Amino acid sequence: MRKKKKKIVLSSTSEAEKVSIPYLPDDLLLNCLARISRLYYPTLSLVSKRFRSLLASTELYETRRLLALS
């Protein structure tokens, strides 16, 4: 007779603790995108119109320059 596997249930975080990337302010999102390798930019541009716009913006490259990543 097989033993049933026990399922581990993780407690979910409260709604106040959840943060979704689409709701981040542009400056914070630019700061995150600037730290990602430019090799991933073509793929990331497919995520949404907002990502595509931010990835093509001069602000992203200015942020990368300030972080000494370009």
Residue, then its C-alpha position, 0 to 999 in steps of 0.5 A: m500500500r502506497k503512502k500518500k505524500k504530504k503537501i506542504v502549504l506555504s502561508s500566503t503573504s498579505e496583500a500589503e506585502k505583494v508588489s507587482i512590477p507593472y505598478l512600480p514607478d518608472d524611475l524604479l523600474l528603469n533602475c531595475l532594467a538598467r542592471i539587467s544585461r542588454l542581451y535581454y532587452p529584446t526579450l524584455s521588450l516583448v513583456s509590455k508596451r511600457f517595457r518596450s518604451l522604457l527600454a528604448s528611452t534615453e533615460l535608461y541609457e543615462t541610468r546605465r551610464l550613471l551606474a557605470l554599466s554601459 
